[in-house]
Structures are given as C-alpha cells and as structure tokens.
Amino acid sequence: MSELLSAATVIASLISSAAAGFAAEVVITAQRRTADRVVDRGRLVLDRILRRHPGDPDTTAQEDAAVTAIEGLSADDRLILESAIGAWIGDRDNLSAAALEHRIRLAGDDSSSDTFHVSTSGDNSPAIGQIKHGNVYFGTPPQRD
C-alpha cells in the first residue's frame, strides 16, 4: 500500500495528462460503459496508458517513473489504483491530476482494520462506527399507534 500512496502524485499526473491526450478516446469509451464495474473502467484506461502504440507521444522521465511505479505495484495496490481511476473517470466534471490523486489516496486509506465499539439506546438512536463518505439524515421519530 505504501508504494501506491508514495507514487500517487506522479501516477496521477501521468494518467491525467494521458487521459487528456493520446488516451482520450479510451477515457470516452470507458465513460460510456457506465454499466461496467468501476474497476473494469479503470483497468481499461490504465492498460491503454501502459501499452503505448506507435504514434503515441514520447514519454518524459517523470512518465517513465510513473509507469515503473505502476508496474511495481502489488496486485492489491493495482486493484485499488484501477478502482480509483474508474471512479475518477466516472466523475467527468474534474479529470485533473489533483482529483485523481485525491481518489487514489481515499481508495488507499485502509482503515478497515480499525476497531469500533458503538452502542445506542432509545427509539430512533443510531449507532455509527465510521462513515468515510456520506451523509446521515434523521427524520422525525416514527409515530406509534
């Protein structure tokens, strides 16, 4: 996991610029495939970026470093990266490197090993251990007959 998080900035920069350039058609195709799993959309884009075609622009040293970092990821980290890319593509409104880096860091935040103890009492009293993303809304208590 630390390899992914430490390389998030350089990876995000590579993917964002490729998505705006030579891999744009793959990004558009992935965005249209809304029925596909998020990971599949991310994998489609990542595979295109890693498998360059003749006529693609030359890579910079920074892009080469990002490719090396991606290729060195564990299978679990690669799955997390693909999921983050798929979610980022689905956003459509913000395909910046900063937005992708944020998605990578959120996806790489492994707090699943955290332990929570929660308790509640009384009607309409929730017990919430952790919410990473979301909102909690409470209406009026149910009416009793």
C-alpha positions in Angstrom: 0.0 0.0 0.0 2.8 2.4 0.8 4.2 2.1 -2.7 0.8 3.3 -4.2 0.5 6.2 -1.8 4.1 7.3 -2.2 3.7 7.3 -6.0 0.2 8.7 -6.1 1.3 12.2 -7.3 3.5 11.0 -10.2 0.9 8.3 -11.2 -2.0 10.8 -11.1 0.0 13.3 -13.3 0.8 10.6 -15.9 -2.8 9.3 -16.1 -4.4 12.7 -16.2 -2.2 14.0 -19.0 -2.6 10.8 -21.0 -6.4 10.9 -20.5 -6.4 14.4 -21.9 -4.1 13.4 -24.8 -3.4 10.1 -26.5 -5.7 8.0 -24.3 -8.7 10.4 -24.6 -10.7 8.0 -26.8 -10.3 5.2 -24.3 -11.5 7.5 -21.5 -14.5 8.5 -23.5 -15.2 4.8 -24.2 -14.8 4.0 -20.5 -17.2 6.8 -19.5 -19.8 5.4 -21.8 -19.5 2.0 -20.3 -21.4 3.0 -17.2 -22.8 -0.5 -16.7 -19.3 -1.8 -16.2 -17.8 -2.1 -12.8 -15.6 0.8 -11.7 -12.6 -1.4 -11.6 -13.1 -2.5 -15.2 -13.3 1.1 -16.4 -10.1 1.9 -14.6 -8.3 -1.2 -15.9 -9.3 -0.2 -19.5 -7.7 3.2 -19.1 -4.6 2.0 -17.2 -3.9 -0.8 -19.8 -4.1 1.7 -22.6 -1.6 4.1 -20.9 0.8 1.2 -20.1 0.6 -0.3 -23.6 1.8 2.5 -25.9 1.0 2.4 -29.6 3.2 3.6 -32.5 2.5 7.3 -32.9 1.9 8.0 -29.3 3.9 10.9 -27.9 7.3 10.1 -26.4 7.4 9.7 -22.6 9.2 12.0 -20.3 11.4 10.8 -17.5 8.6 11.6 -15.0 6.1 9.5 -17.0 8.7 6.6 -17.2 9.0 6.8 -13.4 5.2 6.6 -13.1 5.0 3.6 -15.4 7.8 1.9 -13.4 5.9 2.7 -10.1 2.6 1.3 -11.6 4.3 -1.9 -12.8 5.9 -2.4 -9.4 2.6 -2.3 -7.5 1.3 -5.4 -5.8 -1.9 -7.0 -7.1 -3.9 -5.5 -4.3 -2.5 -2.0 -4.9 -3.1 -2.3 -8.6 -6.7 -3.2 -7.9 -7.0 -0.1 -5.7 -5.5 2.1 -8.4 -7.8 0.7 -11.1 -10.8 1.3 -8.8 -9.6 4.9 -8.1 -9.2 5.6 -11.9 -12.6 4.1 -12.6 -14.2 6.3 -10.0 -12.3 9.4 -11.3 -13.4 8.8 -14.9 -17.0 8.5 -13.7 -16.8 11.9 -12.2 -16.4 13.5 -15.6 -16.5 17.1 -14.2 -13.0 17.0 -12.8 -10.4 15.0 -14.6 -7.5 16.8 -13.1 -4.4 15.2 -11.7 -5.3 16.6 -8.2 -8.7 14.9 -8.3 -7.2 11.6 -9.3 -4.5 11.8 -6.6 -7.3 12.5 -4.1 -9.2 9.4 -5.3 -6.1 7.3 -5.1 -5.4 8.5 -1.5 -9.0 7.9 -0.5 -9.0 4.4 -2.0 -5.7 3.6 -0.4 -6.8 4.7 3.0 -7.0 1.3 4.7 -8.8 1.9 7.9 -10.7 -1.4 7.6 -8.6 -2.7 10.4 -9.8 0.0 12.7 -12.0 -1.4 15.6 -15.0 0.5 16.7 -17.4 -0.1 19.6 -20.6 1.7 19.4 -23.8 1.5 21.4 -27.2 3.1 21.3 -30.3 3.2 23.3 -33.8 4.6 22.8 -36.0 5.0 19.7 -34.5 6.4 16.6 -31.0 6.4 18.1 -28.4 5.3 15.5 -25.1 3.6 16.3 -22.5 4.6 13.8 -18.9 3.3 14.0 -17.4 5.1 11.0 -18.6 6.9 7.9 -15.9 7.6 5.3 -18.1 9.4 2.8 -21.7 10.2 3.1 -24.4 11.9 4.9 -26.7 10.8 7.7 -30.2 12.2 7.8 -32.7 11.8 10.5 -36.4 12.4 10.1 -39.0 12.6 12.8 -39.4 9.6 15.0 -42.0 7.1 13.8 -45.5 7.6 15.2 -46.8 4.9 17.4 -50.4 3.8 17.2 
